[in-house]
Amino acid sequence: MDLTKLSKSELLIKCQELGFTKYKSKNKGKLIELINIKQEQQQPQKPQAQPQKPQQVKIIIENESENESENESENESENEEHEENNNDKDATKKEIKDIPININNNEIIILNADCMVELNKLQDNSIDCVITDPPYFIDKLDNNWCSSEVNNDVKNSHITHLPKGMKFDKSQVKNLYDYYLELSKLLFRKMKPGGYFLSFSSPRLYHAIAMSCEVAGFEIRDMINWTYTQSMPKGMSIFHVIKKMNITEEEKNKLIHEYKDYKTPQIRSCFEPICVAMKPLGKLTFIQNELQFKTGLLDFSQKVGIDNDRVPANIMTTEEYNETYDKNFLVSKPSKSEKGYNNTHITVKPLALIEHLIKLFSKKGSLVVDPFLGSGTTALACKNTERKCFGTELNYEYYNICLNRCK
């Protein structure tokens, strides 16, 4: 059974059936881990049986043999934890605490696993920068969404079912805030002072992202608008609703004519806000923090504009728009092939945009983390800009796309 496809309520029922106590406050990733540990303990012992470990790839530029030995050490350590701990809660805590993930220079680590579990294994105050496009928790696009399920939804039409992401429900905002607050608190522990946490969002959900970061302890330093023109209008006509009304045909036609130019309140969206949060410096000045952690200061040698001669602004474009925008805000026009063949992910970000953000907010050799790696753009950008990368992707389809793009 693929536990990742179960809802949290279904996982809670499963935990109850397995006899767990004090499990209701745990997040979905912890519940899955508890269930897996319990099921492994209940299975008959077989010679050379190995507990399952999140699938991962390490793309090594140097020190390959050293990294392989570290990986073997991780496997041995994890096996000992599963054998020695019978208490599920203690086993989970010890697994997270005692198996740190060490990332060497120019190393890209991609895990097919839950970010909440794997991020806990990183050392505190070790992350230089986080750049991610999180799940928005709007209709069909929660933290378990899959493009094939979204695109193959037979109800996905303008008449019987709203297109992906368009259903409006205030609980979506609350779900996103709760989830992202938990993630932000975890990242706050793991990031260095002065480290930047960049989150892509949507205009109507940005406040949930920004507030969760701020409540977790981050400072909201700015908002970057990634502006584009190639987007589809989302407003829907109301003709199909009028036609179903219990009124005469004459009244229907009159209403249709009267409201022919009116649509539901979804204005065409031409930008994505990027929340720019920073872990506070404490009592240090920016230069003191820079000398100690190599974080906090931005690299203004990174130029933008069609002539590559303008300093970065909080507006960025990746397509030619008009003379003023192109001169001041154009990062780079993405190639049609950069997405890669057989890439089914529906929200792939331009590689040039992510590379620009990485170079602006981090330095060569820095550790950049993406908890929701998607099809691997952040990992590929880190590889191209000589940064270390630690990324997790729960969806196995996208995980494989990550591997193919980063080979």
Secondary structure, DSSP 8 states (H G I E B T S, - for coil): --GGGS-HHHHHHHHHHTT--S-TTS-HHHHHHHHHHHHHHHS---TT------EEEEEESS-HHHHHHHHHHHHHHHHHHHHH--SHHHHHHHHHHH------TTEEEEEES-HHHHHTTS-TT-EEEEEE-----BTTBSTT--HHHHHT-TT-STTTS--TT----HHHHHHHHHHHHHHHHHHHHHEEEEEEEEEE--TTTHHHHHHHHHHHT-EEEEEEEEE-S-------BSHHHHHTSSS-HHHHHHHHHHTTT-B-S-----EEEEEEEE---TT--HHHHHHHHS-S---TT--BTTTT-B---SEEESS---HHHHHHHB-----TTTT-TT---TT---HHHHHHHHHHH--TT-EEEESS-TTTHHHHHHHHHT-EEEEE---HHHHHHHHHHT-
